[in-house]
Amino acid sequence: MKEDSIGNNKAVLKGQDTPNTVNEAMEGADKLPTSINYVFPNELIIIPLRSRPVFPGMMVPIMVAPGKITNAVRYIIENNLPAGVLLLKDKGTRKPIEKIKARDFYRIGVIVRILKKLNLPDGGLNILVNPIKRFKVIKFIEFEPYIIAKVKYLEEEEYDAKDMEIRALVRGILA
């Protein structure tokens, strides 16, 4: 994928009716019903997570170490893009980001909007994200300069928030 395909918010996958970026989807949004805010892009810059999974609807802070991912986050913010967050499978190894491959990620992640950014003294970032919708990675497109994946969005199942079993499972995951 070309660098400017994300930077200029152009469609990456040619010949498809589905927009690939949020900005592309917003063109003509005033003609859509008001309940539809935007269509999610088919390709996302990925922010790897080492510790906890993130779920739609739970705003969370994410610490980003200095380096490649910090540059990706700055690029995402500068271009007002959504991002994808994916959990790494083996959080104990602390493999450098430069050595991470597709097999190191779980395949289910969440598209997020970065709401706030705080620059840290060591060059890293602390970002507050709003997770919006779950996705499944179809394939990783590239790892340089940023990790970019082609994704498919998952439909959420309805559930009863008062169901004690569901509440116990959520508490167990987040503990």
C-alpha positions as a LaTeX table, in Angstrom:
\begin{tabular}{lrrr}
\hline
Residue & $x$ (\AA) & $y$ (\AA) & $z$ (\AA) \\
\hline
Met1 & 0.00 & 0.00 & 0.00 \\
Lys2 & 1.27 & 3.45 & $-0.85$ \\
Glu3 & 2.02 & 5.95 & 1.90 \\
Asp4 & $-0.35$ & 8.55 & 0.51 \\
Ser5 & $-3.27$ & 6.12 & 0.29 \\
Ile6 & $-3.78$ & 6.67 & 4.01 \\
Gly7 & $-2.33$ & 10.17 & 4.29 \\
Asn8 & $-4.63$ & 11.58 & 1.63 \\
Asn9 & $-7.54$ & 9.39 & 2.70 \\
Lys10 & $-7.87$ & 7.80 & $-0.75$ \\
Ala11 & $-9.48$ & 4.42 & $-1.29$ \\
Val12 & $-6.90$ & 1.65 & $-1.04$ \\
Leu13 & $-8.93$ & $-1.19$ & $-2.51$ \\
Lys14 & $-9.97$ & $-0.16$ & $-6.01$ \\
Gly15 & $-13.22$ & $-1.24$ & $-7.61$ \\
Gln16 & $-15.27$ & $-1.54$ & $-4.41$ \\
Asp17 & $-18.37$ & 0.37 & $-3.40$ \\
Thr18 & $-17.42$ & 0.29 & 0.28 \\
Pro19 & $-15.31$ & 3.30 & 1.30 \\
Asn20 & $-11.93$ & 2.50 & 2.80 \\
Thr21 & $-11.50$ & 5.52 & 5.03 \\
Val22 & $-13.74$ & 7.43 & 7.38 \\
Asn23 & $-13.18$ & 10.68 & 5.45 \\
Glu24 & $-14.15$ & 8.99 & 2.18 \\
Ala25 & $-17.28$ & 7.62 & 3.84 \\
Met26 & $-18.19$ & 11.07 & 5.16 \\
Glu27 & $-18.30$ & 12.58 & 1.65 \\
Gly28 & $-21.99$ & 13.03 & 1.02 \\
Ala29 & $-22.89$ & 12.00 & 4.58 \\
Asp30 & $-25.40$ & 14.83 & 4.73 \\
Lys31 & $-27.52$ & 12.81 & 2.28 \\
Leu32 & $-27.62$ & 9.80 & 4.61 \\
Pro33 & $-30.10$ & 9.17 & 7.42 \\
Thr34 & $-28.92$ & 10.89 & 10.61 \\
Ser35 & $-28.56$ & 7.58 & 12.47 \\
Ile36 & $-25.67$ & 6.59 & 10.23 \\
Asn37 & $-22.55$ & 8.45 & 11.32 \\
Tyr38 & $-19.96$ & 6.83 & 9.07 \\
Val39 & $-18.79$ & 3.62 & 7.47 \\
Phe40 & $-15.64$ & 2.03 & 8.84 \\
Pro41 & $-12.53$ & 1.65 & 6.62 \\
Asn42 & $-11.48$ & $-1.78$ & 5.33 \\
Glu43 & $-7.85$ & $-1.17$ & 6.28 \\
Leu44 & $-6.56$ & 0.04 & 9.64 \\
Ile45 & $-3.25$ & 1.03 & 11.16 \\
Ile46 & $-2.80$ & $-1.38$ & 14.08 \\
Ile47 & $-1.72$ & $-0.43$ & 17.60 \\
Pro48 & $-0.45$ & $-3.58$ & 19.36 \\
Leu49 & $-1.53$ & $-4.20$ & 22.97 \\
Arg50 & 0.60 & $-6.28$ & 25.31 \\
Ser51 & $-1.58$ & $-6.66$ & 28.39 \\
Arg52 & $-5.39$ & $-6.36$ & 28.41 \\
Pro53 & $-8.03$ & $-6.77$ & 25.72 \\
Val54 & $-10.20$ & $-3.79$ & 24.85 \\
Phe55 & $-13.94$ & $-4.01$ & 24.25 \\
Pro56 & $-16.37$ & $-1.64$ & 22.52 \\
Gly57 & $-17.90$ & 0.88 & 24.86 \\
Met58 & $-15.12$ & 0.98 & 27.46 \\
Met59 & $-12.84$ & 4.00 & 27.13 \\
Val60 & $-9.32$ & 3.05 & 28.14 \\
Pro61 & $-5.89$ & 4.65 & 28.36 \\
Ile62 & $-3.10$ & 2.99 & 26.37 \\
Met63 & 0.60 & 3.54 & 27.02 \\
Val64 & 2.65 & 3.62 & 23.82 \\
Ala65 & 6.42 & 3.14 & 24.07 \\
Pro66 & 8.71 & 5.43 & 22.04 \\
Gly67 & 9.40 & 4.26 & 18.50 \\
Lys68 & 7.48 & 2.83 & 15.57 \\
Ile69 & 4.05 & 2.70 & 17.21 \\
Thr70 & 4.42 & 6.23 & 18.63 \\
Asn71 & 5.05 & 7.43 & 15.07 \\
Ala72 & 1.96 & 5.53 & 13.87 \\
Val73 & $-0.20$ & 7.09 & 16.60 \\
Arg74 & 1.01 & 10.58 & 15.70 \\
Tyr75 & 0.21 & 9.87 & 12.04 \\
Ile76 & $-3.29$ & 8.63 & 12.99 \\
Ile77 & $-3.96$ & 11.77 & 15.04 \\
Glu78 & $-2.57$ & 14.17 & 12.41 \\
Asn79 & $-4.80$ & 12.63 & 9.72 \\
Asn80 & $-7.87$ & 12.16 & 11.94 \\
Leu81 & $-8.02$ & 8.42 & 11.22 \\
Pro82 & $-9.49$ & 5.57 & 13.24 \\
Ala83 & $-7.06$ & 2.89 & 14.40 \\
Gly84 & $-7.26$ & $-0.79$ & 15.20 \\
Val85 & $-6.05$ & $-2.26$ & 18.47 \\
Leu86 & $-5.00$ & $-5.91$ & 18.62 \\
Leu87 & $-3.76$ & $-7.93$ & 21.55 \\
Leu88 & $-0.42$ & $-9.72$ & 21.23 \\
Lys89 & $-0.54$ & $-13.44$ & 22.04 \\
Asp90 & 2.49 & $-13.74$ & 24.29 \\
Lys91 & 2.76 & $-10.71$ & 26.55 \\
Gly92 & 5.60 & $-12.25$ & 28.56 \\
Thr93 & 8.29 & $-12.22$ & 25.87 \\
Arg94 & 8.37 & $-8.45$ & 25.33 \\
Lys95 & 9.47 & $-9.03$ & 21.74 \\
Pro96 & 10.53 & $-5.70$ & 20.18 \\
Ile97 & 7.85 & $-4.19$ & 17.91 \\
Glu98 & 10.25 & $-4.37$ & 14.96 \\
Lys99 & 10.30 & $-8.20$ & 15.27 \\
Ile100 & 6.53 & $-8.72$ & 15.60 \\
Lys101 & 4.95 & $-10.78$ & 12.81 \\
Ala102 & 1.34 & $-11.57$ & 11.88 \\
Arg103 & 1.42 & $-14.82$ & 13.90 \\
Asp104 & 2.09 & $-12.83$ & 17.10 \\
Phe105 & $-1.39$ & $-11.22$ & 17.09 \\
Tyr106 & $-4.82$ & $-12.49$ & 18.02 \\
Arg107 & $-7.16$ & $-11.99$ & 15.06 \\
Ile108 & $-10.03$ & $-10.18$ & 16.82 \\
Gly109 & $-9.56$ & $-6.51$ & 17.65 \\
Val110 & $-11.43$ & $-3.25$ & 18.03 \\
Ile111 & $-11.57$ & $-0.11$ & 15.90 \\
Val112 & $-10.93$ & 2.93 & 18.09 \\
Arg113 & $-10.96$ & 6.70 & 17.96 \\
Ile114 & $-8.11$ & 8.43 & 19.78 \\
Leu115 & $-9.69$ & 11.05 & 22.03 \\
Lys116 & $-6.67$ & 12.46 & 23.90 \\
Lys117 & $-2.91$ & 12.27 & 23.68 \\
Leu118 & $-0.37$ & 13.02 & 26.39 \\
Asn119 & 3.33 & 13.24 & 25.50 \\
Leu120 & 5.53 & 11.45 & 28.02 \\
Pro121 & 9.07 & 12.56 & 29.03 \\
Asp122 & 10.65 & 9.40 & 27.56 \\
Gly123 & 9.19 & 10.11 & 24.09 \\
Gly124 & 6.27 & 7.73 & 24.48 \\
Leu125 & 2.59 & 8.57 & 24.55 \\
Asn126 & $-0.38$ & 7.98 & 26.78 \\
Ile127 & $-3.56$ & 7.95 & 24.69 \\
Leu128 & $-7.21$ & 7.70 & 25.66 \\
Val129 & $-9.21$ & 5.67 & 23.14 \\
Asn130 & $-12.89$ & 5.09 & 22.53 \\
Pro131 & $-13.39$ & 1.52 & 21.23 \\
Ile132 & $-16.25$ & 1.42 & 18.74 \\
Lys133 & $-16.69$ & $-1.96$ & 17.04 \\
Arg134 & $-15.00$ & $-5.36$ & 16.92 \\
Phe135 & $-13.26$ & $-6.60$ & 13.78 \\
Lys136 & $-11.48$ & $-9.69$ & 12.51 \\
Val137 & $-8.17$ & $-9.40$ & 10.69 \\
Ile138 & $-8.41$ & $-10.89$ & 7.21 \\
Lys139 & $-4.72$ & $-10.33$ & 6.46 \\
Phe140 & $-1.83$ & $-8.11$ & 7.35 \\
Ile141 & $-0.89$ & $-5.89$ & 4.42 \\
Glu142 & 2.38 & $-4.45$ & 5.65 \\
Phe143 & 4.54 & $-3.91$ & 8.71 \\
Glu144 & 6.56 & $-0.89$ & 7.52 \\
Pro145 & 6.35 & 2.00 & 8.14 \\
Tyr146 & 3.22 & 1.06 & 10.14 \\
Ile147 & 1.38 & $-2.18$ & 10.83 \\
Ile148 & $-1.62$ & $-2.18$ & 8.48 \\
Ala149 & $-4.30$ & $-4.87$ & 8.31 \\
Lys150 & $-7.29$ & $-5.55$ & 6.10 \\
Val151 & $-10.27$ & $-6.16$ & 8.40 \\
Lys152 & $-13.87$ & $-7.37$ & 8.40 \\
Tyr153 & $-16.27$ & $-5.93$ & 10.99 \\
Leu154 & $-18.21$ & $-8.29$ & 13.24 \\
Glu155 & $-21.87$ & $-7.97$ & 14.08 \\
Glu156 & $-22.47$ & $-7.71$ & 17.80 \\
Glu157 & $-24.92$ & $-10.03$ & 19.49 \\
Glu158 & $-27.54$ & $-8.49$ & 21.75 \\
Tyr159 & $-27.26$ & $-9.39$ & 25.44 \\
Asp160 & $-28.98$ & $-8.55$ & 28.69 \\
Ala161 & $-26.67$ & $-6.28$ & 30.71 \\
Lys162 & $-28.43$ & $-7.40$ & 33.90 \\
Asp163 & $-27.68$ & $-11.10$ & 33.29 \\
Met164 & $-25.56$ & $-12.21$ & 36.28 \\
Glu165 & $-23.57$ & $-14.77$ & 34.25 \\
Ile166 & $-22.56$ & $-12.15$ & 31.68 \\
Arg167 & $-21.61$ & $-9.68$ & 34.43 \\
Ala168 & $-19.46$ & $-12.35$ & 36.13 \\
Leu169 & $-17.71$ & $-13.20$ & 32.86 \\
Val170 & $-16.95$ & $-9.54$ & 32.15 \\
Arg171 & $-15.56$ & $-9.07$ & 35.67 \\
Gly172 & $-13.40$ & $-12.17$ & 35.22 \\
Ile173 & $-11.96$ & $-10.90$ & 31.94 \\
Leu174 & $-11.20$ & $-7.45$ & 33.30 \\
Ala175 & $-9.74$ & $-8.64$ & 36.61 \\
\hline
\end{tabular}
